[in-house]
């Protein structure tokens, strides 16, 4: 089940919302309703993985009680190590087993004819997000930054809470503890704000990301040696728009649905294509993952407490891991290393250079670096990456130009404007005026609600296109 599935929009969520309204002041009943609905939501798409999550959640919860109640530092380190290793093993089994086997087979091919059979395990939707959240729960309990959940079922509600389950934002238990322990009372203001945020997310996904993504798929699915420079760049720009509007659209929907139920989730995007450096970009893109890497990998590695070169090494390792988190493929590893390299260059000299160039040039150069990164991200193999980069940079190439669907050029312009307008000085003034003008807010609400109607109509009329980050 997906947020853009008519079954979810017209049956599942309205029934859940009605049940929560009926139990608005009955905290215990509302928690059980939310937990049952969240488990059902995940079971609908991943029935075989639900028992695995429940059983391993038992281990997490027991270990958290041990971590909280034990004074021996040696025992506490043992308990947190068991929990972290168990969760990473779960992730590795489902996500990386065949990747590891394939590479072992390639390495041994010159020496042995026998090849290890691939396990061909289906990747459960959202497993990376779930595992990272569960690790935060255990590590924060070990650090005394958080206490264990009041009950096992409260912990399960945190793990399974359906708005953020499939593609984040990645949350910390202590950020959600009060809302999980006593689900907030639903009020009209939350419903209205949440519905508008949901409408914005639906429009991003269905009205921009999916149409431009269709052309991006065509370009990246073609033989790069036959692509013209123009087609390669148009396809790359379309993919950059697709991945931003698809993923930020999901985050908007998650935040909006949770808000309608009274919950507050953290923001996950902040106009990333207006970033003035790669460091700034990663403060704005997938914020919950970036902060997770900082708090649970970069800081334990030593952060910036050592020598400059140790700091650069830590940054590079963190983004290498970030690339691998996105998928079991060498293009993701290379993409992580690419971002780690530019983060190192930012600290060495690049950010100072960009700051001197002014806002417009720094945004343009940063965006160009990001776009080449997206080419690495989107291409499936190292050979494809090489061929596509050549297509992007060879102006003399006489390859074929692919024909765009009629609506894509206009949607590209809309997407580019929506991505870059927040960098304009007038944008901040408009936000202040919006906050103080009831007329502007009413007009914006009417536009978003019309987007909701159009988006739902499109969802019912066109084939379902999965969210990009469901693969991760």
C-alpha positions as CSV (number, residue, x, y, z in Angstrom):
1,X,0.0,0.0,0.0
2,X,1.3,3.5,-0.9
3,X,0.2,7.0,0.0
4,X,-0.8,7.5,-3.7
5,X,-2.9,4.3,-3.8
6,X,-6.6,5.1,-4.1
7,X,-7.2,2.3,-1.5
8,X,-5.1,4.2,1.0
9,X,-6.5,7.7,0.2
10,X,-10.2,6.7,0.1
11,X,-10.4,3.7,2.4
12,X,-7.5,3.0,4.8
13,X,-6.7,6.5,6.0
14,X,-10.3,7.8,6.2
15,X,-11.2,4.8,8.3
16,X,-8.1,5.2,10.5
17,X,-8.8,8.9,11.0
18,X,-12.4,8.2,11.9
19,X,-11.3,5.6,14.5
20,X,-8.7,8.0,16.0
21,X,-11.3,10.8,16.2
22,X,-13.7,8.4,18.0
23,X,-10.9,7.6,20.4
24,X,-9.5,11.1,20.6
25,X,-9.2,11.3,24.4
26,X,-8.7,7.6,25.0
27,X,-5.0,7.3,24.8
28,X,-4.7,3.5,25.2
29,X,-7.3,2.7,22.6
30,X,-5.8,5.2,20.1
31,X,-2.3,3.7,20.5
32,X,-3.6,0.2,19.8
33,X,-5.5,1.5,16.8
34,X,-2.4,3.3,15.4
35,X,-0.3,0.2,16.0
36,X,-2.7,-2.2,14.4
37,X,-3.2,0.1,11.4
38,X,0.6,0.6,11.0
39,X,1.3,-3.1,11.1
40,X,-1.6,-3.7,8.6
41,X,-0.2,-0.9,6.3
42,X,3.3,-2.6,6.2
43,X,1.9,-6.2,6.1
44,X,-0.1,-5.2,2.9
45,X,3.2,-4.8,1.0
46,X,5.6,-6.9,3.0
47,X,3.7,-9.7,4.8
48,X,6.8,-12.0,5.2
49,X,8.9,-9.3,6.8
50,X,6.4,-8.2,9.5
51,X,7.2,-11.3,11.7
52,X,10.9,-10.6,11.3
53,X,10.5,-7.1,12.4
54,X,8.4,-8.0,15.4
55,X,10.8,-10.7,16.6
56,X,13.9,-8.6,16.2
57,X,12.1,-5.7,17.9
58,X,11.8,-8.0,21.0
59,X,15.6,-8.3,21.0
60,X,15.9,-4.5,20.7
61,X,13.5,-3.8,23.6
62,X,15.1,-6.4,25.9
63,X,18.6,-5.0,25.2
64,X,17.4,-1.4,25.8
65,X,16.1,-2.5,29.3
66,X,19.5,-4.1,30.0
67,X,21.3,-1.0,28.8
68,X,19.2,1.2,31.1
69,X,19.3,-1.0,34.2
70,X,23.0,-2.1,34.1
71,X,25.8,0.0,35.6
72,X,28.7,-2.1,34.3
73,X,30.2,-0.3,31.4
74,X,31.6,-3.5,30.0
75,X,28.2,-5.2,30.0
76,X,26.6,-2.1,28.5
77,X,29.1,-2.0,25.6
78,X,28.4,-5.7,25.0
79,X,24.6,-5.1,24.9
80,X,24.8,-2.2,22.5
81,X,27.2,-4.1,20.3
82,X,24.9,-7.1,20.1
83,X,22.0,-4.8,19.2
84,X,23.8,-2.8,16.5
85,X,25.4,-6.0,15.0
86,X,22.1,-7.8,14.9
87,X,20.4,-4.9,13.1
88,X,23.2,-4.4,10.7
89,X,23.2,-8.2,10.0
90,X,19.5,-8.0,9.2
91,X,20.2,-5.1,6.8
92,X,23.2,-6.9,5.2
93,X,21.3,-10.2,4.8
94,X,18.4,-8.6,2.9
95,X,20.2,-5.8,1.1
96,X,23.8,-6.8,0.5
97,X,24.0,-10.7,0.5
98,X,23.7,-11.1,-3.3
99,X,26.0,-8.0,-3.9
100,X,28.7,-9.6,-1.7
101,X,28.2,-13.0,-3.4
102,X,28.4,-11.5,-6.9
103,X,31.7,-9.8,-6.1
104,X,33.2,-12.8,-4.5
105,X,32.3,-14.8,-7.6
106,X,33.9,-12.2,-9.8
107,X,37.1,-12.2,-7.7
108,X,37.3,-16.0,-7.7
109,X,36.4,-16.5,-11.3
110,X,40.0,-16.8,-12.6
111,X,40.7,-19.5,-9.9
112,X,37.5,-21.6,-9.7
113,X,34.8,-22.6,-12.1
114,X,32.2,-23.1,-9.4
115,X,30.2,-20.0,-8.6
116,X,28.3,-19.4,-5.4
117,X,24.5,-19.4,-6.0
118,X,22.8,-16.0,-5.4
119,X,20.2,-16.0,-2.7
120,X,17.8,-13.8,-4.7
121,X,16.3,-12.3,-1.5
122,X,13.6,-9.7,-2.1
123,X,14.5,-6.4,-0.5
124,X,11.8,-5.4,2.0
125,X,10.5,-1.8,1.5
126,X,12.0,0.7,3.9
127,X,14.4,-1.8,5.6
128,X,17.3,0.7,5.6
129,X,15.1,3.4,7.3
130,X,13.8,0.9,9.9
131,X,17.3,-0.4,10.8
132,X,18.8,3.0,11.2
133,X,16.0,4.1,13.5
134,X,16.4,1.0,15.6
135,X,20.1,1.6,15.9
136,X,19.5,5.1,17.2
137,X,17.1,3.7,19.8
138,X,19.8,1.4,21.2
139,X,22.7,3.8,20.9
140,X,20.8,6.7,22.5
141,X,19.8,4.4,25.4
142,X,23.5,3.4,25.8
143,X,24.5,7.1,25.8
144,X,21.8,7.8,28.4
145,X,20.3,10.3,25.9
146,X,17.1,8.4,26.0
147,X,15.2,6.0,28.2
148,X,13.7,2.7,26.9
149,X,10.1,2.8,25.7
150,X,7.5,2.5,28.5
151,X,6.3,-0.8,27.0
152,X,7.3,-3.2,24.1
153,X,4.1,-2.1,22.3
154,X,5.1,1.6,22.5
155,X,8.4,0.6,20.9
156,X,6.6,-1.3,18.2
157,X,4.5,1.8,17.5
158,X,7.7,3.8,17.0
159,X,9.1,1.2,14.6
160,X,5.9,0.6,12.6
161,X,4.4,4.2,12.7
162,X,3.2,4.1,9.1
163,X,3.7,7.7,7.8
164,X,7.5,7.5,8.2
165,X,7.9,3.7,7.9
166,X,8.7,3.3,4.2
167,X,11.0,6.2,3.4
168,X,11.5,8.3,6.5
169,X,12.2,10.8,7.8
170,X,14.6,8.9,10.0
171,X,13.6,9.7,13.6
172,X,15.1,9.3,17.1
173,X,12.9,7.7,19.7
174,X,13.4,10.4,22.3
175,X,12.1,12.9,19.7
176,X,8.9,10.9,19.4
177,X,8.7,9.6,23.0
178,X,6.0,11.9,24.3
179,X,3.9,11.5,21.2
180,X,4.2,7.7,21.2
181,X,3.5,7.4,24.9
182,X,0.4,9.7,24.7
183,X,-0.7,10.2,21.1
184,X,-1.7,13.9,20.6
185,X,-5.4,15.0,20.6
186,X,-6.5,15.6,17.0
187,X,-7.6,19.2,16.4
188,X,-9.0,21.0,13.3
189,X,-5.9,23.1,12.8
190,X,-3.7,19.9,12.6
191,X,-6.1,18.4,10.1
192,X,-6.1,21.5,7.9
193,X,-2.3,22.0,8.0
194,X,-1.7,18.3,7.4
195,X,-4.1,18.1,4.5
196,X,-2.4,21.0,2.7
197,X,1.0,19.4,3.3
198,X,-0.3,16.1,1.9
199,X,-1.7,18.0,-1.1
200,X,1.7,19.6,-1.7
201,X,3.4,16.2,-1.6
202,X,0.9,14.5,-3.9
203,X,1.4,17.3,-6.4
204,X,5.2,17.0,-6.3
205,X,5.1,13.3,-6.9
206,X,2.2,12.9,-9.3
207,X,2.3,16.2,-11.3
208,X,6.0,16.8,-11.6
209,X,8.2,13.8,-10.5
210,X,6.4,11.1,-12.4
211,X,6.0,12.8,-15.8
212,X,9.6,14.2,-15.9
213,X,10.8,10.8,-14.6
214,X,9.3,9.0,-17.5
215,X,11.6,11.0,-19.9
216,X,14.6,10.5,-17.5
217,X,14.0,6.7,-17.6
218,X,14.0,6.8,-21.4
219,X,17.3,8.7,-21.5
220,X,19.0,6.5,-18.9
221,X,17.6,3.4,-20.5
222,X,19.2,4.2,-23.9
223,X,22.6,3.3,-25.0
224,X,24.7,6.3,-23.9
225,X,26.9,5.9,-27.0
226,X,23.9,6.8,-29.1
227,X,22.8,9.9,-27.0
228,X,23.3,13.4,-28.1
229,X,24.7,15.9,-25.6
230,X,21.4,17.7,-25.5
231,X,19.4,14.6,-24.7
232,X,21.9,13.5,-22.1
233,X,21.6,16.9,-20.3
234,X,17.8,17.1,-20.6
235,X,17.5,13.5,-19.2
236,X,19.9,14.3,-16.3
237,X,18.0,17.5,-15.4
238,X,14.7,15.5,-15.5
239,X,16.2,13.0,-13.2
240,X,17.4,15.7,-10.8
241,X,13.9,17.0,-10.7
242,X,12.4,13.6,-10.4
243,X,14.4,12.5,-7.4
244,X,13.9,15.8,-5.6
245,X,10.2,16.1,-6.1
246,X,9.6,12.3,-5.6
247,X,11.5,12.1,-2.3
248,X,10.6,15.5,-0.9
249,X,7.0,14.8,-2.0
250,X,7.0,11.6,0.0
251,X,8.4,13.5,3.0
252,X,5.7,16.1,2.6
253,X,3.0,13.4,2.5
254,X,4.5,11.6,5.6
255,X,4.7,14.9,7.6
256,X,1.2,15.9,6.4
257,X,-0.5,12.5,7.3
258,X,1.2,12.5,10.7
259,X,0.1,16.1,11.3
260,X,-3.5,15.2,10.5
261,X,-3.3,12.6,13.3
262,X,-1.7,15.2,15.6
263,X,1.9,14.1,15.3
264,X,4.9,16.3,14.4
265,X,7.7,14.8,12.3
266,X,11.0,16.5,11.6
267,X,11.6,18.2,8.3
268,X,13.7,16.4,5.7
269,X,14.4,18.9,3.0
270,X,15.2,22.6,2.8
271,X,15.5,23.9,-0.8
272,X,18.6,21.7,-1.5
273,X,19.1,23.0,-5.1
274,X,19.7,26.5,-3.7
275,X,22.8,25.2,-1.8
276,X,26.0,27.3,-2.2
277,X,28.4,24.4,-1.6
278,X,28.3,20.6,-1.3
279,X,28.5,21.0,2.5
280,X,25.4,23.2,2.3
281,X,23.7,20.8,0.0
282,X,24.0,18.0,2.6
283,X,22.6,20.3,5.3
284,X,19.5,20.6,3.1
285,X,19.1,17.2,1.4
286,X,17.7,14.2,3.3
287,X,18.4,16.0,6.5
288,X,17.5,13.1,8.8
289,X,20.1,10.8,7.1
290,X,22.8,13.5,7.2
291,X,22.2,14.1,10.9
292,X,22.1,10.3,11.5
293,X,25.5,9.9,9.8
294,X,26.9,12.8,11.8
295,X,25.6,11.6,15.2
296,X,26.2,7.8,14.8
297,X,29.1,7.5,12.5
298,X,31.1,10.7,12.0
299,X,31.3,11.6,15.8
300,X,32.2,8.0,16.9
301,X,34.9,8.0,14.2
302,X,36.4,11.1,15.9
303,X,34.6,13.8,13.9
304,X,36.8,16.9,13.6
305,X,38.6,16.3,16.9
306,X,41.8,15.0,15.4
307,X,44.1,16.3,12.7
308,X,42.8,17.9,9.5
309,X,43.5,14.8,7.4
310,X,41.8,12.6,9.9
311,X,38.7,14.8,9.6
312,X,38.8,14.5,5.8
313,X,39.2,10.7,6.1
314,X,36.2,10.6,8.5
315,X,34.1,12.6,6.1
316,X,35.0,10.4,3.2
317,X,34.3,7.2,5.1
318,X,30.9,8.6,6.2
319,X,29.8,9.4,2.7
320,X,31.2,6.2,1.3
321,X,28.8,4.5,3.8
322,X,26.0,6.8,2.8
323,X,26.4,5.7,-0.8
324,X,26.4,2.1,0.2
325,X,23.3,2.7,2.3
326,X,21.5,3.8,-0.8
327,X,22.0,0.5,-2.6
328,X,24.1,-2.6,-3.1
329,X,25.8,-1.5,-6.3
330,X,29.2,0.0,-7.2
331,X,27.6,3.1,-8.7
332,X,26.2,4.0,-5.2
333,X,29.6,3.4,-3.6
334,X,31.2,5.7,-6.2
335,X,28.5,8.3,-5.7
336,X,29.2,8.3,-1.9
337,X,32.9,8.6,-2.6
338,X,32.3,11.5,-5.0
339,X,30.3,13.4,-2.4
340,X,32.9,12.6,0.2
341,X,35.6,14.0,-2.1
342,X,33.8,17.3,-2.6
343,X,33.1,17.6,1.1
344,X,36.8,17.3,1.7
345,X,37.5,19.9,-1.0
346,X,35.0,22.2,0.6
347,X,37.1,22.1,3.9
348,X,40.4,22.4,2.0
349,X,39.6,25.4,-0.2
350,X,36.4,25.0,-2.4
351,X,33.9,26.5,0.0
352,X,36.0,29.7,0.5
353,X,36.3,30.0,-3.2
354,X,32.6,29.7,-3.7
355,X,31.8,32.2,-1.0
356,X,33.9,34.8,-2.8
357,X,32.1,34.2,-6.1
358,X,28.7,35.3,-4.8
359,X,25.4,33.5,-4.4
360,X,24.5,33.1,-8.1
361,X,27.8,31.5,-9.2
362,X,28.2,29.4,-6.1
363,X,24.7,27.9,-6.6
364,X,25.4,27.3,-10.3
365,X,28.7,25.5,-9.6
366,X,27.3,23.5,-6.7
367,X,24.3,22.5,-8.8
368,X,26.6,21.4,-11.6
369,X,28.6,19.2,-9.1
370,X,25.3,17.8,-7.8
371,X,24.1,17.0,-11.3
372,X,27.2,15.0,-12.2
373,X,26.7,13.2,-8.9
374,X,23.1,12.3,-9.9
375,X,24.5,10.9,-13.2
376,X,26.7,8.5,-11.2
377,X,23.7,7.7,-8.9
378,X,21.3,6.9,-11.7
379,X,23.5,4.9,-14.0
380,X,23.3,1.2,-13.2
381,X,26.9,0.1,-13.9
382,X,30.4,1.6,-14.1
383,X,30.4,1.2,-17.9
384,X,27.1,3.1,-18.1
385,X,28.5,5.9,-15.9
386,X,31.5,6.3,-18.2
387,X,29.4,6.3,-21.4
388,X,26.9,8.8,-19.9
389,X,29.6,11.2,-18.7
390,X,31.1,11.2,-22.2
391,X,27.6,12.0,-23.6
392,X,27.4,14.9,-21.2
393,X,30.7,16.4,-22.1
394,X,31.2,15.6,-25.8
395,X,29.8,18.6,-27.7
396,X,30.9,17.1,-31.1
397,X,28.8,14.0,-30.7
398,X,26.2,13.4,-33.4
399,X,24.1,11.0,-31.4
400,X,20.3,10.8,-31.6
401,X,18.1,13.3,-29.8
402,X,15.2,11.7,-28.0
403,X,11.7,13.2,-28.3
404,X,10.2,14.6,-25.1
405,X,6.5,14.0,-24.3
406,X,4.6,17.3,-24.9
407,X,4.0,18.1,-21.2
408,X,7.6,17.6,-20.0
409,X,9.2,20.9,-21.1
410,X,6.6,23.0,-19.2
411,X,6.9,20.7,-16.2
412,X,10.7,21.1,-16.3
413,X,10.3,24.8,-16.2
414,X,7.9,24.6,-13.3
415,X,10.2,22.2,-11.4
416,X,13.3,24.4,-11.9
417,X,11.4,27.5,-10.8
418,X,10.0,25.8,-7.7
419,X,13.5,24.4,-6.9
420,X,15.4,27.7,-7.3
421,X,12.9,30.5,-6.3
422,X,13.6,30.1,-2.6
423,X,17.1,31.5,-3.3
424,X,15.7,34.8,-4.4
425,X,15.8,37.7,-1.8
426,X,12.1,38.4,-2.4
427,X,11.2,34.9,-1.3
428,X,11.8,35.6,2.4
429,X,9.7,38.8,2.1
430,X,6.9,36.8,0.5
431,X,7.0,34.3,3.3
432,X,6.7,37.0,5.9
433,X,3.8,38.5,4.0
434,X,2.2,35.1,3.7
435,X,2.3,34.6,7.4
436,X,0.6,38.0,8.0
437,X,-2.0,37.8,5.2
438,X,-5.2,35.7,5.6
439,X,-6.0,36.4,2.0
440,X,-2.7,34.9,0.7
441,X,-3.1,31.9,3.0
442,X,-6.6,31.3,1.7
443,X,-5.5,31.6,-1.9
444,X,-2.6,29.2,-1.4
445,X,-4.9,26.7,0.4
446,X,-7.3,26.8,-2.5
447,X,-4.5,26.1,-5.0
448,X,-3.1,23.2,-2.9
449,X,-6.6,21.7,-2.6
450,X,-7.1,21.9,-6.3
451,X,-3.7,20.2,-6.7
452,X,-5.0,17.5,-4.4
453,X,-8.0,16.8,-6.6
454,X,-5.9,16.8,-9.8
455,X,-3.3,14.6,-8.2
456,X,-5.8,12.0,-6.9
457,X,-7.5,12.0,-10.4
458,X,-4.1,11.3,-12.0
459,X,-3.3,8.6,-9.4
460,X,-6.5,6.8,-10.4
461,X,-5.9,7.2,-14.1
462,X,-2.2,6.3,-14.7
463,X,-0.1,3.3,-13.7
464,X,1.5,3.4,-10.3
465,X,5.1,4.6,-10.3
466,X,6.8,3.6,-7.0
467,X,8.7,6.1,-4.9
468,X,12.4,6.1,-5.8
469,X,13.5,5.7,-2.2
470,X,11.4,2.6,-1.7
471,X,14.4,0.8,-3.3
472,X,16.6,1.9,-0.4
